[in-house]
Amino acid sequence: MKQRNSGRYKVAVIGGGTGLPVILKGLKNIDAQITAIVTVADDGGSSGSIRDYVNVVPPGDIRNCMCALSDADEILLDLFQYRFNSDDAFLAGHAIGNLLIAALKEMNGSLSESIELLSRYMKVNGKILPAASEPLILSALFEDGTIAVGESKIAQHRKKIQEVNVTTLDGGPAIKASPEVVDAIMQADLVVLGPGSLYTSILPNLMIAEINQAINQTSAHVVYICNIMTQLGETENFSDADHVAVLHNHIGMPFIDTVLVNTKEVPHAYIIDQPNEEYLLQVKHDFQGLRGQGCQVISSDFLNMTKGGAYHDTERVVYELKHLLETIKLTEKNLNKLPEDKRTYSSFLSSPLVDY
């Protein structure tokens, strides 16, 4: 087994979709215990189909995180990610990794044990935890009072979202997180949100009651990696401060300490060439709005134009996250040398006041 069980730092990364694996690929190379906490509200594609026919959480995001944290041979990773052609009838569109996760869950009865077992064979450096042990239903209340049910349907309405919520399949409140999720958040030095779709990849995790409470109570430094582009039907015309405001409003209090913001301009040719206009415009900047919400801002060129998409540059983002971890540890070390009655004031003085 090649899972990393020790490290100087503890990092919990929360999200889903295509953004989470981008960051995990870099984090696995630092001296840290990495825990990926993955959304279970996906109801589209192969994941949604498997969720509907097998008693298992949507496996697609779990599969992608496994590959991101894996040190397995490329041929095994390619096989794990292989998706059957659309004309293959019964298996059309299904990824082999999705089927393996579902099969192991059916064999073992325990989702966490199944992921742990598969992680060993995939040589995963870290721990992957579904946000909940059962699939959840994401719903959105729009400002006009209408409601959309199902993650894949929310963006189709193209209305301004007032709030999102998650429930169990039988309509009950989503209260329980998967085993170890709360501990991972509470024990972390750093909690990282995103990058990923604000309403459909990040918030579904935070709306689970136990995770919401843990985020409120953790002493970890919380970082939000703001999206580079706005998204159709979700964050149209949003600034970076708007993203943070939505997160704070859903949690019920300001909880984000640092925001990573890309300042590199996305080529205009990429924006006008988007199929179905899924990604509309580059996220606008409102640094004053971010600081007004109590956030430190780290702004830099985090853009990586690759494979026809505008992604975060893994190395540059991880460099900043590692620097934050080192700063946190150094601050803790210095504070521990002070008498207890002086620690709060000294902590305030050591807080970063200037963005970089």
Secondary structure, DSSP 8 states (H G I E B T S, - for coil): -------SEEEEEEE-TTHHHHHHHHHTTSSEEEEEEE-----SHHHHHHHHHSSS---HHHHHHHHHHB-S-HHHHHHHH-B--TTSGGGTT-BHHHHHHHHHHHHHS-HHHHHHHHHHHTTBSSEEEESSSS-EEEEEEETTS-EEESHHHHHHH---EEEEEEEETTS-B-----TTHHHHHHH-SEEEE-SS-IIIIIHHHHTSHHHHHHHHH--SEEEEE--SEEETTTSTT-BHHHHHHHHHHHHTS----EEEEE-S---HHHHHT-GGGSEEEE-B--HHHHHHTT-EEEEE--EEEETTEEEE-HHHHHHHHHHHHHHHHHHHHHHHTS-GGGHHHHHHHHS--S--
